[in-house]
Amino acid sequence: MKRYMNNLKRDRTKAWLASAALILLSMAVKAQDGNAGINAATSQVKSYFSAGTNLMYAIGAIVGLIGAVKVYNKWNHGEPDTGKVAAAWFGSCVFLVIVATVLKSFFGV
């Protein structure tokens, strides 16, 4: 029984070493030039960036419309916090537009 256990431990060690060697070999095969990888990632991010900023502008427009309806309802009902709500909705729209514009100019897209 002891002999069987020793053989089992030795076989497990061999299997572990073989799997580790295969993993390291596969990593070495998939390795590429670092600059090429960074340039590929940069071009992919730049290709999605204009669509992302347009999405942020669209979300800002939707938020602005929803906010305008909510402020209009509060104003018609004569609620006292209409100014605060209007400022909050307007601020969120301005924030979305400014963030999209700043990110666009920051990344030079």
Rosetta constraint file for C-alpha pairs under 8 A:
AtomPair CA 1 CA 5 HARMONIC 6.34 0.50
AtomPair CA 2 CA 6 HARMONIC 6.30 0.50
AtomPair CA 3 CA 7 HARMONIC 6.24 0.50
AtomPair CA 4 CA 8 HARMONIC 6.11 0.50
AtomPair CA 5 CA 9 HARMONIC 6.16 0.50
AtomPair CA 6 CA 10 HARMONIC 6.15 0.50
AtomPair CA 7 CA 11 HARMONIC 6.04 0.50
AtomPair CA 8 CA 12 HARMONIC 6.14 0.50
AtomPair CA 9 CA 13 HARMONIC 6.20 0.50
AtomPair CA 10 CA 14 HARMONIC 6.25 0.50
AtomPair CA 11 CA 15 HARMONIC 6.11 0.50
AtomPair CA 12 CA 16 HARMONIC 6.05 0.50
AtomPair CA 13 CA 17 HARMONIC 6.12 0.50
AtomPair CA 14 CA 18 HARMONIC 6.05 0.50
AtomPair CA 15 CA 19 HARMONIC 6.13 0.50
AtomPair CA 16 CA 20 HARMONIC 6.10 0.50
AtomPair CA 17 CA 21 HARMONIC 6.09 0.50
AtomPair CA 18 CA 22 HARMONIC 6.21 0.50
AtomPair CA 19 CA 23 HARMONIC 6.19 0.50
AtomPair CA 20 CA 24 HARMONIC 6.21 0.50
AtomPair CA 21 CA 25 HARMONIC 6.04 0.50
AtomPair CA 22 CA 26 HARMONIC 6.07 0.50
AtomPair CA 23 CA 27 HARMONIC 6.22 0.50
AtomPair CA 24 CA 28 HARMONIC 6.24 0.50
AtomPair CA 25 CA 29 HARMONIC 6.23 0.50
AtomPair CA 26 CA 30 HARMONIC 6.24 0.50
AtomPair CA 27 CA 31 HARMONIC 6.14 0.50
AtomPair CA 32 CA 36 HARMONIC 7.35 0.50
AtomPair CA 32 CA 37 HARMONIC 7.11 0.50
AtomPair CA 33 CA 37 HARMONIC 6.47 0.50
AtomPair CA 34 CA 38 HARMONIC 6.25 0.50
AtomPair CA 35 CA 39 HARMONIC 6.04 0.50
AtomPair CA 36 CA 40 HARMONIC 6.08 0.50
AtomPair CA 37 CA 41 HARMONIC 6.18 0.50
AtomPair CA 38 CA 42 HARMONIC 6.10 0.50
AtomPair CA 39 CA 43 HARMONIC 6.20 0.50
AtomPair CA 40 CA 44 HARMONIC 6.26 0.50
AtomPair CA 41 CA 45 HARMONIC 6.19 0.50
AtomPair CA 42 CA 46 HARMONIC 6.13 0.50
AtomPair CA 43 CA 47 HARMONIC 6.14 0.50
AtomPair CA 44 CA 48 HARMONIC 6.56 0.50
AtomPair CA 45 CA 49 HARMONIC 6.08 0.50
AtomPair CA 46 CA 50 HARMONIC 7.43 0.50
AtomPair CA 46 CA 109 HARMONIC 6.68 0.50
AtomPair CA 47 CA 51 HARMONIC 7.96 0.50
AtomPair CA 48 CA 52 HARMONIC 6.24 0.50
AtomPair CA 49 CA 53 HARMONIC 6.25 0.50
AtomPair CA 49 CA 104 HARMONIC 7.69 0.50
AtomPair CA 49 CA 109 HARMONIC 7.43 0.50
AtomPair CA 50 CA 54 HARMONIC 6.16 0.50
AtomPair CA 50 CA 104 HARMONIC 7.88 0.50
AtomPair CA 50 CA 109 HARMONIC 7.52 0.50
AtomPair CA 51 CA 55 HARMONIC 6.14 0.50
AtomPair CA 52 CA 56 HARMONIC 6.27 0.50
AtomPair CA 53 CA 57 HARMONIC 6.26 0.50
AtomPair CA 53 CA 100 HARMONIC 5.32 0.50
AtomPair CA 53 CA 101 HARMONIC 7.65 0.50
AtomPair CA 53 CA 104 HARMONIC 7.39 0.50
AtomPair CA 54 CA 58 HARMONIC 6.21 0.50
AtomPair CA 55 CA 59 HARMONIC 6.14 0.50
AtomPair CA 56 CA 60 HARMONIC 6.11 0.50
AtomPair CA 56 CA 96 HARMONIC 6.42 0.50
AtomPair CA 56 CA 97 HARMONIC 7.16 0.50
AtomPair CA 56 CA 100 HARMONIC 6.43 0.50
AtomPair CA 57 CA 61 HARMONIC 6.26 0.50
AtomPair CA 57 CA 96 HARMONIC 7.03 0.50
AtomPair CA 57 CA 97 HARMONIC 6.04 0.50
AtomPair CA 57 CA 100 HARMONIC 7.33 0.50
AtomPair CA 58 CA 62 HARMONIC 6.30 0.50
AtomPair CA 59 CA 63 HARMONIC 6.07 0.50
AtomPair CA 59 CA 96 HARMONIC 7.99 0.50
AtomPair CA 60 CA 64 HARMONIC 6.00 0.50
AtomPair CA 60 CA 92 HARMONIC 7.75 0.50
AtomPair CA 60 CA 93 HARMONIC 4.98 0.50
AtomPair CA 60 CA 94 HARMONIC 7.78 0.50
AtomPair CA 60 CA 96 HARMONIC 5.82 0.50
AtomPair CA 60 CA 97 HARMONIC 6.70 0.50
AtomPair CA 61 CA 65 HARMONIC 6.27 0.50
AtomPair CA 61 CA 93 HARMONIC 7.26 0.50
AtomPair CA 62 CA 66 HARMONIC 6.24 0.50
AtomPair CA 63 CA 67 HARMONIC 5.98 0.50
AtomPair CA 63 CA 89 HARMONIC 7.46 0.50
AtomPair CA 63 CA 92 HARMONIC 7.86 0.50
AtomPair CA 63 CA 93 HARMONIC 6.53 0.50
AtomPair CA 64 CA 68 HARMONIC 6.02 0.50
AtomPair CA 64 CA 89 HARMONIC 6.76 0.50
AtomPair CA 64 CA 90 HARMONIC 6.87 0.50
AtomPair CA 64 CA 93 HARMONIC 5.92 0.50
AtomPair CA 65 CA 69 HARMONIC 6.34 0.50
AtomPair CA 66 CA 70 HARMONIC 6.29 0.50
AtomPair CA 67 CA 71 HARMONIC 6.02 0.50
AtomPair CA 67 CA 86 HARMONIC 7.20 0.50
AtomPair CA 67 CA 89 HARMONIC 5.32 0.50
AtomPair CA 67 CA 90 HARMONIC 7.49 0.50
AtomPair CA 68 CA 72 HARMONIC 5.98 0.50
AtomPair CA 68 CA 86 HARMONIC 7.68 0.50
AtomPair CA 68 CA 89 HARMONIC 7.88 0.50
AtomPair CA 69 CA 73 HARMONIC 6.20 0.50
AtomPair CA 70 CA 74 HARMONIC 6.25 0.50
AtomPair CA 71 CA 75 HARMONIC 6.01 0.50
AtomPair CA 71 CA 82 HARMONIC 6.25 0.50
AtomPair CA 71 CA 85 HARMONIC 6.60 0.50
AtomPair CA 71 CA 86 HARMONIC 5.78 0.50
AtomPair CA 72 CA 76 HARMONIC 6.18 0.50
AtomPair CA 73 CA 77 HARMONIC 6.23 0.50
AtomPair CA 74 CA 78 HARMONIC 6.17 0.50
AtomPair CA 74 CA 79 HARMONIC 5.53 0.50
AtomPair CA 74 CA 82 HARMONIC 5.85 0.50
AtomPair CA 75 CA 79 HARMONIC 6.32 0.50
AtomPair CA 75 CA 82 HARMONIC 6.06 0.50
AtomPair CA 78 CA 82 HARMONIC 7.99 0.50
AtomPair CA 81 CA 85 HARMONIC 6.42 0.50
AtomPair CA 82 CA 86 HARMONIC 6.07 0.50
AtomPair CA 83 CA 87 HARMONIC 6.10 0.50
AtomPair CA 84 CA 88 HARMONIC 6.15 0.50
AtomPair CA 85 CA 89 HARMONIC 6.22 0.50
AtomPair CA 86 CA 90 HARMONIC 5.97 0.50
AtomPair CA 87 CA 91 HARMONIC 5.80 0.50
AtomPair CA 88 CA 92 HARMONIC 6.22 0.50
AtomPair CA 89 CA 93 HARMONIC 6.42 0.50
AtomPair CA 90 CA 94 HARMONIC 6.23 0.50
AtomPair CA 91 CA 95 HARMONIC 5.97 0.50
AtomPair CA 92 CA 96 HARMONIC 6.30 0.50
AtomPair CA 93 CA 97 HARMONIC 6.40 0.50
AtomPair CA 94 CA 98 HARMONIC 6.02 0.50
AtomPair CA 95 CA 99 HARMONIC 5.96 0.50
AtomPair CA 96 CA 100 HARMONIC 6.18 0.50
AtomPair CA 97 CA 101 HARMONIC 6.18 0.50
AtomPair CA 98 CA 102 HARMONIC 5.92 0.50
AtomPair CA 99 CA 103 HARMONIC 5.97 0.50
AtomPair CA 100 CA 104 HARMONIC 6.11 0.50
AtomPair CA 101 CA 105 HARMONIC 6.25 0.50
AtomPair CA 102 CA 106 HARMONIC 5.83 0.50
AtomPair CA 103 CA 107 HARMONIC 6.10 0.50
AtomPair CA 104 CA 108 HARMONIC 6.11 0.50
AtomPair CA 104 CA 109 HARMONIC 5.52 0.50
AtomPair CA 105 CA 109 HARMONIC 6.46 0.50
